[in-house]
Amino acid sequence: MGFWDVLLFNIATVLGPRWIAAAGHNGTSSISLWVIAAVFFFVPGAFVINELSSRFPEEGGLYVWAKEAFGDFHGFVAGWTYWIYTVFYFPGLLLASASMSAYILGGAGAKLAEDRSFLIIVSLAMLLVAVLLNIIGLNIGKWLQNAGGVGTYLPLLMLVGVAGLVYLKHGSVTHFTAANMLPAWNWDTVNFWSQIAFAFTGLELVSAMSEEVRNPRRTLPRAVFGAGALIALMYIVGTFAILTLVPAPDLDPTSGVFHAITIGSVALKIGFLGILAALLVTVGNAGGVGSTVAGIARVPFVVGIDRYLPAAFGKIHPRWKTPYVSILVQAGVSGAILLVSQISETTRGAYQFLIDAAIILYFIPFLYMFLAVIKLAKRKDRSENEHAVLIPGGKLGLWLSGGLGFVVVLIGIFVSLVPPGDSSNKVGFELKLVGGTLASILLGLVLYWRGARAKKAVA
């Protein structure tokens, strides 16, 4: 993959219309939350990722960085939680993607976007396409990611354009003031903060595929900063746009962007625009699934080579040279979790559970990452490596980037445990959330101890 492939990969992986919809549903205070998260998490995270990926451009990303800094056990914990989060993340992403795709039918798609059978069928179909293309390999699969980056950004540009025209003709349905754009501290905002931070993650994903990037020491940092600027700008401007068109209480936190585009395009008498946006974002979301499958699957592949997971995870397809076992296991478990999450839950309740569980597991390796950049700064290779893209500001910049990122991630984990304000059964939600995440971690520890004993026996 070259520079543009990596840039579009990052956009497809990180930027999500559903996060703009969720921000709009949360209200005008989301605008200040975007800015806070960008300054105190996104920028420090980009600096840290650039330094670590340029110093250690090896397949495995976060797993390798944690292993280099803290040893095999902590490397495994980081790699395992980074992979296992996808079994909760993919179902949530797929449900949101299926909900958005319903707007291909225009205004009639609003009811279909809440239909459980439709959501499950479309979700499983998108997962199947992403898996097949990524098993075939990045030479083919990367075009899904590239189309995903374009298909994600263009509809959001359309949202901004439609909102601008509607504002000039009819004004905004939401009144923006400096006061109402400040954070409103209630249960919904507390739970939503972790989603804001989570929406800015994903730039590290392509580093897990460093050996498949041309000149990774030069390409990765440029693509990270380029994509990062485009993503942060779109989240802020997109939230303004969606609230210009639809009041916060009327916005669905998954498909609200297309509801807003549909309303705006009807007001401007260009109704086909909403259908076009839904078509584009369906491709964009498929690219988002594809890029995540491609990147995350490399982590258990490398761990499998190290023999801390069953050796089958380290197998390469004889024809397409991809970690096909890792990809298939990941997709199979994700599909099962998608079906199980629907039991005794509304579609929105199931979606919220999946998102919170994914955030908690996903943020654990980020704790390692931000600590690792501080720990690994003591090595001589940091100053001697001419290819390293170091965090600016010397030791102060290093500690600020690592420390700020660590604190924000830790807060994100704790607030993810807070049930959303509209949860009907907060105790049940909490038990399922805590139980699911702990069980996922314990399963990994059992596999690690099994692998460690096997390695010791061989030695």
Disulfide bonds with the S-S distance in Angstrom:
none
